[in-house]
């Protein structure tokens, strides 16, 4: 007697039922990721406010000279970086200090007392609640007697993510800053929407508008480009820095595969290229950027900063590379090394492009030396095009 074929232990269900279950699980995990990112943001923002408070109080106990404050931030930056790694540069600490100064304790006490008063009133509405009532001023006085406030006390005082407050710090007008903070909270703005509204002077335009209600209603409508995915919330550079996590990730599988192959290709060219980093993040002003690859060229004694694009080359790409090189020259170049060089690679489906950025070199002699030692641009473009075709062929084969 032949053996019966094994039967699946999973009961057969209609496709629609499975799709419904899958959709529910996806929604659940996305909500959990968003909630996790928000929980971290609450603690991070409260901690940074308290760090700012401690810096200000320490400064007030010593010298008030500007040089003293700058030296304090540099020293504290070095020590905190030794303990926790990234996220505590002088600029970051200066932002925390300014955050405390622009959101002073009396404003925080008022926010906390209002929320505490509401919670007490809600509690008193239940039959089992003790009949004890404090006024908001009494609650504020009670909170102000706590010295110092703990991070737990502060978590309800800052409802927006830290990235929002960083953007708000750049606004000089207190009225405009309060307006954007209120509207971002009321409308649930992402940091992209907040940045866009500030850039188009939404506060000033609303103030001049005759129909302010209509203006506010129109401004509250988000654009598709304002959306932030749960994955982006979790991988927010501020969150990753605060948690001490690595932030190496790629936007697409194709881009990641091209970067990995390019890394191997350059390392196999000889002994000139030494690998330094992949997907290195950097912050210029209030914006975060990501450099795809960084090598050190041993013969030229310089860093090679590589930026890969999967779209058509534009002048913006060249400008962005110059930003990278200026940052690398100031922060990543060691004494005795030559200026860094940039390599922009555009891996379009129909055409590829490789272009070196040598404009920042001090003289044409050094630029000529760089070109002699570096791989030919056409050879790099041809290798990139060949790799892309190979990867796409493999993908099509796997999909059959």
Residue pairs with C-beta under 8 A, 6 or more apart in sequence:
29 230
30 230
31 230
33 230
33 231
33 233
33 234
34 230
34 233
36 234
37 161
37 230
37 233
37 234
37 236
37 239
38 161
38 233
40 239
40 242
40 243
41 161
41 162
41 236
41 238
41 239
42 155
42 158
43 151
43 155
44 162
44 238
44 239
44 242
45 158
45 160
45 161
45 162
45 165
46 151
46 154
46 155
46 157
46 158
47 151
47 242
48 95
48 96
48 99
48 162
49 96
49 99
49 100
49 103
49 108
49 154
49 157
49 158
50 148
50 149
50 151
50 154
51 93
51 96
52 96
52 97
52 98
52 99
52 100
52 101
53 100
53 105
53 148
55 72
55 73
55 76
55 93
55 96
55 97
55 100
56 97
56 100
56 101
58 72
59 68
59 69
59 72
62 68
70 90
73 90
73 93
73 94
73 97
74 90
76 88
76 93
77 88
77 89
77 90
77 92
77 93
80 88
80 93
81 88
81 89
84 244
85 244
86 241
86 244
87 238
87 241
87 242
91 283
95 166
95 169
98 169
99 165
99 169
102 169
102 174
102 177
103 158
103 165
105 144
108 149
108 154
108 157
109 140
109 143
109 144
110 136
110 140
111 156
111 157
112 139
112 140
112 143
112 153
112 154
112 156
112 157
113 136
113 137
113 139
113 140
113 143
114 136
115 156
116 134
116 136
116 139
116 143
117 134
117 135
117 136
117 139
120 133
120 134
120 139
121 133
123 129
124 131
124 133
134 142
143 149
143 153
146 153
158 165
159 185
160 181
160 184
160 185
161 191
161 236
161 238
162 238
162 242
163 191
163 236
163 238
164 181
164 184
164 189
164 191
164 194
166 238
166 286
167 191
167 194
167 195
167 198
167 286
168 177
168 180
168 181
168 194
170 198
170 286
171 177
171 180
171 198
173 203
175 203
176 203
176 204
179 203
179 206
180 194
180 197
180 198
180 202
180 203
183 189
183 197
183 202
183 216
183 219
183 220
184 193
184 194
186 220
187 193
187 219
187 220
189 197
189 222
189 226
190 222
190 226
190 227
190 228
191 228
192 225
192 226
192 227
192 228
193 222
193 223
193 226
196 223
196 225
196 226
197 203
197 219
202 219
205 215
206 212
206 215
206 216
206 219
209 215
233 239
235 247
235 249
237 247
237 281
237 283
237 288
240 246
240 247
241 247
247 279
247 281
248 278
248 279
249 279
250 256
250 259
250 279
252 310
254 310
254 388
254 391
254 392
255 308
255 310
257 387
257 391
258 308
258 310
258 347
258 384
258 387
258 388
258 391
259 278
259 279
259 292
259 293
259 308
261 387
261 391
262 293
262 306
262 308
262 345
262 383
262 384
262 387
263 275
263 278
263 293
265 383
265 387
266 273
266 295
266 375
267 273
267 275
269 375
271 298
272 297
272 298
272 299
272 300
272 373
273 295
273 296
273 297
273 298
273 304
274 295
274 296
274 297
274 298
275 295
276 294
276 295
276 296
276 303
277 291
277 293
277 294
278 292
278 293
278 294
279 290
279 291
279 292
280 290
280 291
280 294
281 288
281 289
281 290
281 291
282 288
282 289
282 290
282 291
282 324
282 327
282 331
283 289
284 323
284 327
289 320
289 323
289 324
291 305
291 306
291 307
291 324
292 306
292 307
292 308
293 305
293 306
293 308
294 303
294 304
294 305
294 306
294 328
294 332
295 303
295 304
295 306
296 302
296 303
296 304
297 303
297 304
297 341
297 373
297 374
299 373
300 338
300 341
300 369
300 370
300 373
300 374
301 336
301 337
301 338
302 333
302 337
302 338
302 339
302 340
302 341
302 370
303 328
303 332
303 333
303 337
303 340
303 341
304 340
304 341
304 342
304 343
304 374
305 321
305 324
305 325
305 328
305 340
305 341
305 342
305 343
306 342
306 343
306 345
307 317
307 320
307 321
307 324
307 342
307 343
307 344
307 345
308 345
308 347
309 317
309 344
309 345
309 346
309 347
310 346
310 347
310 348
311 346
311 348
312 346
312 348
313 344
313 346
313 353
313 355
317 344
317 346
318 344
318 355
318 357
321 342
321 344
321 357
322 342
322 357
322 359
322 360
324 342
325 339
325 340
325 341
325 342
325 357
325 360
326 360
328 340
329 339
329 340
329 360
332 340
333 339
333 340
338 366
339 360
339 361
339 362
339 366
341 356
341 357
341 358
341 361
341 370
341 374
342 356
342 357
343 354
343 355
343 356
343 357
343 374
343 380
344 353
344 354
344 355
344 356
344 357
345 352
345 353
345 354
345 380
345 381
345 384
346 352
346 353
346 354
347 384
347 385
347 388
349 388
351 385
352 381
352 382
352 384
352 385
352 388
353 381
354 377
354 378
354 380
354 381
354 384
355 377
356 370
356 371
356 374
356 377
358 367
358 370
358 371
361 367
361 370
